[in-house]
């Protein structure tokens, strides 16, 4: 859908639909707003999925680090192991 509604097209649509040109313009504006909102929702969903994947990968890497690099056992004075 185009960004702007040309006045000639707006008047033609209004005449064909039996509406005022302003009603057609408002419908068109609302349509653009809905399309923009859906686009933003789609981008948000994609970013949220990417974020969840990064968090999961980070947790796996942290677990791997803890597996390979363990802190040394605590040494108590006077106790031999």
Backbone torsions as a table, in degrees:
resi	resn	phi	psi	omega
1	UNK	NA	138.3	-177.9
2	UNK	-67.4	160.2	179.2
3	UNK	-74.1	-33.4	-177.3
4	UNK	-126.6	146.9	177.3
5	UNK	-97.4	117.5	-179.5
6	UNK	-67.1	140.8	-178.2
7	UNK	-55.4	-38.4	-179.6
8	UNK	-63.9	-45.0	179.8
9	UNK	-66.6	-40.0	179.1
10	UNK	-60.1	-46.2	-179.7
11	UNK	-66.6	-39.0	178.5
12	UNK	-63.2	-47.0	179.1
13	UNK	-62.8	-42.2	179.9
14	UNK	-60.1	-43.2	-179.7
15	UNK	-65.6	-44.7	-179.3
16	UNK	-66.0	-34.9	-177.1
17	UNK	-92.7	-7.7	-178.2
18	UNK	71.6	34.0	-179.2
19	UNK	-118.0	167.8	173.0
20	UNK	-78.3	147.0	177.9
21	UNK	-55.3	-35.4	179.3
22	UNK	-64.1	-35.9	178.5
23	UNK	-64.6	-40.4	178.0
24	UNK	-64.9	-43.0	179.7
25	UNK	-62.2	-42.0	179.5
26	UNK	-66.2	-42.6	177.8
27	UNK	-59.0	-45.4	-179.3
28	UNK	-62.3	-42.2	178.9
29	UNK	-63.9	-42.4	178.2
30	UNK	-64.0	-38.1	178.9
31	UNK	-62.4	-44.5	177.7
32	UNK	-61.5	-41.7	-179.9
33	UNK	-63.8	-41.9	178.3
34	UNK	-63.7	-43.5	179.6
35	UNK	-62.5	-40.9	179.1
36	UNK	-64.3	-42.9	-179.9
37	UNK	-62.9	-42.1	179.0
38	UNK	-65.0	-37.7	177.7
39	UNK	-63.3	-44.5	179.3
40	UNK	-63.9	-41.0	178.3
41	UNK	-61.3	-41.3	178.6
42	UNK	-64.2	-42.9	178.1
43	UNK	-65.2	-39.6	178.9
44	UNK	-62.1	-44.4	-179.7
45	UNK	-61.7	-41.6	179.1
46	UNK	-65.0	-43.6	179.1
47	UNK	-65.4	-38.2	179.3
48	UNK	-63.6	-42.4	178.2
49	UNK	-63.3	-43.5	177.7
50	UNK	-61.6	-41.9	179.1
51	UNK	-61.4	-45.4	179.7
52	UNK	-61.9	-38.4	177.9
53	UNK	-65.8	-40.0	178.8
54	UNK	-66.2	-42.7	178.8
55	UNK	-61.8	-44.4	179.2
56	UNK	-62.3	-44.5	178.8
57	UNK	-63.3	-40.7	178.7
58	UNK	-61.3	-43.4	178.7
59	UNK	-63.2	-40.6	178.5
60	UNK	-64.1	-42.2	178.8
61	UNK	-65.7	-40.0	177.1
62	UNK	-62.2	-41.7	178.3
63	UNK	-63.8	-39.5	179.2
64	UNK	-65.0	-42.1	178.3
65	UNK	-62.1	-45.3	179.4
66	UNK	-64.9	-30.6	178.8
67	UNK	-68.2	-44.7	-175.7
68	UNK	-86.9	-28.4	-178.6
69	UNK	-118.2	97.1	179.3
70	UNK	-103.0	143.7	177.8
71	UNK	-66.4	149.0	-179.7
72	UNK	-64.9	152.7	179.2
73	UNK	-64.2	148.8	179.8
74	UNK	-69.0	135.3	178.1
75	UNK	-103.9	124.0	177.4
76	UNK	-99.5	133.5	179.7
77	UNK	-60.6	133.8	176.4
78	UNK	82.0	1.1	-179.1
79	UNK	-113.8	124.3	178.7
80	UNK	-100.4	139.5	175.7
81	UNK	-110.9	NA	NA
